[in-house]
Amino acid sequence: MDSASSPVVEAFRATLDLFQTGIDLMRQNLRRRHPEAAEEDVERLLHEWLIHRPGAESRRLSGRPADVSTRFA
């Protein structure tokens, strides 16, 4: 099996894709909330949200914990 197509690599790629989708959705949400904002203002708001979203201060996310050591075993 080629390591570039292993299940772990594919899962990581999917995770990054989902993260990017979430960023894109939040950017659209911010544009709707602030229709008068310039593009750089939307990007600043997005950056602030990434830093200060719930759970960011402790670098934890809400949701259930997962044991990744057994997930891909």
C-alpha positions as CSV (number, residue, x, y, z in Angstrom):
1,M,0.0,0.0,0.0
2,D,1.3,3.4,-0.9
3,S,1.7,5.6,2.1
4,A,0.3,8.6,0.2
5,S,-3.0,6.8,0.0
6,S,-3.1,5.1,3.5
7,P,-6.3,5.4,5.6
8,V,-4.5,7.7,8.0
9,V,-3.4,10.0,5.2
10,E,-6.9,10.1,3.7
11,A,-8.5,10.8,7.1
12,F,-6.0,13.6,7.6
13,R,-6.8,15.1,4.2
14,A,-10.5,14.8,4.9
15,T,-10.0,16.6,8.3
16,L,-8.1,19.4,6.6
17,D,-10.8,19.7,3.9
18,L,-13.5,19.9,6.6
19,F,-11.5,22.5,8.5
20,Q,-11.2,24.6,5.3
21,T,-15.0,24.2,4.7
22,G,-15.7,25.4,8.2
23,I,-13.5,28.4,7.6
24,D,-15.2,29.2,4.3
25,L,-18.6,28.9,6.0
26,M,-17.7,31.2,8.8
27,R,-16.3,33.7,6.3
28,Q,-19.7,33.7,4.5
29,N,-21.5,34.0,7.8
30,L,-19.4,37.1,8.7
31,R,-20.1,38.6,5.3
32,R,-23.8,38.2,5.9
33,R,-23.6,39.7,9.4
34,H,-21.4,42.6,8.1
35,P,-22.5,43.4,4.5
36,E,-20.8,46.8,4.7
37,A,-17.4,45.4,5.7
38,A,-14.5,45.4,3.3
39,E,-12.8,42.1,2.5
40,E,-9.9,42.9,4.8
41,D,-12.3,43.6,7.6
42,V,-14.0,40.2,7.1
43,E,-10.6,38.5,7.2
44,R,-9.8,40.3,10.4
45,L,-13.1,39.3,12.0
46,L,-12.5,35.7,10.8
47,H,-9.0,35.8,12.4
48,E,-10.5,37.1,15.7
49,W,-13.1,34.4,15.7
50,L,-10.5,31.7,15.2
51,I,-8.5,33.1,18.2
52,H,-11.5,33.7,20.5
53,R,-14.1,31.1,19.5
54,P,-15.5,29.0,22.4
55,G,-12.7,26.6,23.5
56,A,-9.9,28.5,21.8
57,E,-8.5,30.0,24.9
58,S,-7.7,26.5,26.3
59,R,-7.0,25.1,22.8
60,R,-9.9,22.8,23.3
61,L,-13.0,22.3,21.2
62,S,-16.4,21.6,22.5
63,G,-17.7,18.1,21.7
64,R,-16.8,14.6,22.7
65,P,-13.2,13.5,23.1
66,A,-11.9,10.9,20.7
67,D,-9.0,8.5,21.3
68,V,-7.1,8.8,18.0
69,S,-4.7,6.0,19.0
70,T,-7.5,3.4,18.5
71,R,-9.4,5.2,15.7
72,F,-7.0,4.0,12.9
73,A,-5.8,0.8,14.4
